[in-house]
Amino acid sequence: MLRPYTKIPPNMKPVSKPSVIINLIQALSAIILGNVAYFLLAPSLPLPRHRPFQLDAGLVVDFWFCVVAYGLIRTARRWK
């Protein structure tokens, strides 16, 4: 832990606020897009019924949709 008034090591750069906000927007967009894709495709997926507060296949597939959406967003931003 860094103490007040200590020097920051040269290999640690401060993070600018705009990049943090952009990362937050990208992550939030990925969650929303992933959930929309999951809920649109869920009726056609052969998944067992969801049980609240338990890890099941539906949650794993929903998480996977969000990860894919995040990867697509990050890839699209790099192509710019």
Contacts in CASP RR format, 6 or more apart in sequence:
PFRMAT RR
TARGET T0000
AUTHOR 0000-0000-0000
METHOD contacts of the structure
MODEL  1
MLRPYTKIPPNMKPVSKPSVIINLIQALSAIILGNVAYFLLAPSLPLPRH
RPFQLDAGLVVDFWFCVVAYGLIRTARRWK
2 8 0 8 1.000
8 14 0 8 1.000
26 70 0 8 1.000
26 73 0 8 1.000
26 74 0 8 1.000
26 77 0 8 1.000
27 70 0 8 1.000
29 69 0 8 1.000
29 73 0 8 1.000
30 66 0 8 1.000
30 67 0 8 1.000
30 69 0 8 1.000
30 70 0 8 1.000
30 71 0 8 1.000
30 73 0 8 1.000
31 66 0 8 1.000
31 69 0 8 1.000
33 66 0 8 1.000
33 69 0 8 1.000
33 73 0 8 1.000
34 62 0 8 1.000
34 65 0 8 1.000
34 66 0 8 1.000
34 68 0 8 1.000
34 69 0 8 1.000
35 62 0 8 1.000
35 65 0 8 1.000
35 66 0 8 1.000
37 65 0 8 1.000
37 69 0 8 1.000
38 58 0 8 1.000
38 61 0 8 1.000
38 62 0 8 1.000
38 65 0 8 1.000
42 58 0 8 1.000
45 58 0 8 1.000
45 61 0 8 1.000
47 56 0 8 1.000
47 57 0 8 1.000
47 58 0 8 1.000
47 61 0 8 1.000
48 56 0 8 1.000
48 57 0 8 1.000
50 56 0 8 1.000
50 58 0 8 1.000
50 59 0 8 1.000
END
